[in-house]
Amino acid sequence: MRPVVLAPDEREQPTWTPADTLLEVRERAADGVTVLVRLPARLDAALAAAAVFRRAGAGVFVTEHTDQVRLALEMTDCLSGTRPPTLTRRGLA
């Protein structure tokens, strides 16, 4: 599932299950539900939390920094191997 990034004023789906801690995210993601997390207001903290929560299985993120968090999530998915990179180049040594 591709991550969903919402601004704080956007509407949430009632089927999304909120979680506050990493343990809750892991448990709820293991149950097969879509997990929603709210990220901190500071940009650096939001980016770090988004990457960690994404690796744990969260699928919906609420943040004030939507563009930056979306890019961080795409990079996290690429590094995890769950999403192919947009552009690949072959380098010769």
N, C-alpha and C positions, 0 to 999 in steps of 0.2 A: 504494500500500500504506500502510495506517495504521501508524504507528510502534508498536513493542512496547517497553514499559518494564518491566524486571525488577529486583527487589531482588537483592543479591549472593548470597543463599542460594537463589534460585529456579533451577530446572533450565533449561539451555540445550538447544536442539535441535541435533543433530549436523549438520544441513544449513546452519546459519548459519556464515558465514566470518568469523573475527575479523580486525580491522584495528587498527593502532596509530597510524598517521599519516593526515593528510588525503590525501596522495597515494595511499596504499593504499586508502582508502575510495573515492576517485574511480575508481581502476582496477578494483577489484572490483565496484563498482556498475555500471560500464560493461559488465562481463562478464555482468551479469544475475543475480548471486547476491545473497542476502540478507546484508548486512554487519552484523556485531555490533561495537560499541565499548564499552569500559569507561570510565566517566567518572571524573574526579577526585573526591576526598572532599569538598573545599570546595564549598559551595553555589554561590557566585558563579562559580567556575571550571567547575563541572558544567553550569550553565545556559548559559554562553557556549560551551563545547565542544559541548553537545548541539545548539545552534542551527547552529553551523558544520558539524558532521558531518551533520546532517539535510539541509542545503542541498547537501552533497556526495554524498548518496545513501544514507547509513546508514539501516537500518530497525529495528535492535534495539539498545537501550541498557541497560546494567547500571549502576545507581547506588543510592546509599543514600537519595537524595531523590526517590523515585518520583513523588509528587504534583506537586512543583514542576517537575520535568523534563517530566512529561507536559503540563502547562500551557504550558511554554515551547515544546515541540514543536508543540502545536496552534496557538500564535500564529505560529510560524515557517512552518507550512504555510499558514496564512491569508494571511500577508504575501507568501508566494511565489506565491500564486494556485493552489495545488494542492488546497486545501480551502476550501469556502465558509464564511464566518463563521456562527456559530450564530444570531446575531440581527443584523438590519440595520435601520437607521432612516434615513428620508429627512429631511434637514434643509432648511429653507427659509431662504434668505438675505434 
